[in-house]
């Protein structure tokens, strides 16, 4: 039997260490440990979440609590982000309509 080669990597400082280790431990407990490539993809996905302003500890803890193999943006944060975008679009539309109204009144 061939032993799998494990890639050594340093966990980026922006990932909460305790939550990461808890996530990896949970994956092992459910008998679905991530491959080296899966870890690379997870780090990329978490980086994307970080850029969008999601709290990575909440992302990882949500997956741990639910025994999820993958990671997802926290539901509440996603809903709040969508509501904020909707409000921003509505405000922009209102401003554009007001400007058009004022131009027509002149």
C-alpha positions as CSV (number, residue, x, y, z in Angstrom):
1,X,0.0,0.0,0.0
2,X,1.3,3.4,-1.0
3,X,1.4,6.1,1.6
4,X,-0.2,9.4,0.6
5,X,2.1,12.3,0.3
6,X,0.9,15.2,2.4
7,X,1.7,18.7,1.4
8,X,3.0,20.9,4.2
9,X,1.5,24.4,4.2
10,X,1.4,27.3,6.5
11,X,-2.1,28.4,7.5
12,X,-2.6,32.0,6.4
13,X,-2.7,34.4,9.3
14,X,-6.2,35.7,8.2
15,X,-7.8,32.3,8.9
16,X,-8.8,31.8,12.5
17,X,-6.6,28.9,13.6
18,X,-9.0,27.3,16.2
19,X,-11.9,27.4,13.9
20,X,-9.8,25.9,11.0
21,X,-8.5,23.1,13.2
22,X,-12.0,22.4,14.5
23,X,-13.3,22.2,10.9
24,X,-10.5,19.8,9.9
25,X,-11.1,17.7,13.0
26,X,-14.9,17.5,12.2
27,X,-14.1,16.4,8.6
28,X,-11.9,13.6,10.0
29,X,-14.6,12.6,12.5
30,X,-17.2,12.2,9.7
31,X,-14.7,10.2,7.8
32,X,-14.3,12.7,5.0
33,X,-10.9,14.3,5.6
34,X,-10.0,16.9,2.9
35,X,-7.4,16.1,0.3
36,X,-4.5,18.4,-0.2
37,X,-6.2,19.8,-3.3
38,X,-9.4,20.3,-1.4
39,X,-7.5,22.3,1.3
40,X,-6.2,24.5,-1.5
41,X,-9.7,25.0,-2.9
42,X,-11.0,25.7,0.6
43,X,-8.4,28.3,1.3
44,X,-9.2,30.0,-2.1
45,X,-12.9,29.9,-1.2
46,X,-12.3,31.3,2.3
47,X,-10.2,34.1,0.7
48,X,-13.1,35.0,-1.5
49,X,-15.4,35.1,1.5
50,X,-12.9,37.3,3.3
51,X,-12.9,39.8,0.4
52,X,-16.7,40.0,0.5
53,X,-16.5,40.9,4.2
54,X,-17.7,37.6,5.7
55,X,-16.4,36.6,9.1
56,X,-14.4,33.5,8.5
57,X,-14.8,32.1,12.0
58,X,-18.6,32.2,11.6
59,X,-18.2,30.5,8.1
60,X,-16.1,27.6,9.6
61,X,-18.2,27.3,12.7
62,X,-21.4,27.0,10.7
63,X,-19.8,24.1,8.7
64,X,-18.6,22.5,12.0
65,X,-22.0,22.7,13.7
66,X,-23.9,21.3,10.7
67,X,-21.2,18.7,9.8
68,X,-20.9,20.2,6.3
69,X,-18.1,19.1,4.1
70,X,-18.0,22.5,2.3
71,X,-18.0,26.1,3.6
72,X,-20.7,28.6,2.8
73,X,-21.2,32.3,3.7
74,X,-23.2,32.6,6.9
75,X,-26.9,32.7,6.1
76,X,-27.6,35.8,8.2
77,X,-24.6,37.7,6.7
78,X,-25.7,36.7,3.2
79,X,-29.2,38.0,3.8
80,X,-28.0,41.2,5.3
81,X,-25.5,41.7,2.4
82,X,-28.3,41.2,-0.1
83,X,-30.7,43.5,1.8
84,X,-27.9,46.2,1.8
85,X,-27.4,45.8,-2.0
86,X,-31.2,46.0,-2.6
87,X,-31.4,49.2,-0.4
88,X,-28.4,50.7,-2.3
89,X,-30.0,50.1,-5.6
90,X,-33.3,51.5,-4.4
91,X,-31.5,54.6,-3.1
92,X,-29.6,55.1,-6.4
93,X,-32.9,54.8,-8.3
94,X,-34.6,57.3,-6.0
95,X,-31.7,59.8,-6.4
96,X,-31.7,59.4,-10.2
97,X,-35.5,60.0,-10.3
98,X,-35.1,63.0,-8.1
99,X,-32.4,64.5,-10.2
100,X,-34.4,63.9,-13.4
101,X,-37.4,65.6,-11.7
102,X,-35.4,68.6,-10.7
103,X,-33.9,68.9,-14.2
104,X,-37.4,68.9,-15.7
105,X,-38.6,71.6,-13.2
106,X,-35.8,73.9,-14.2
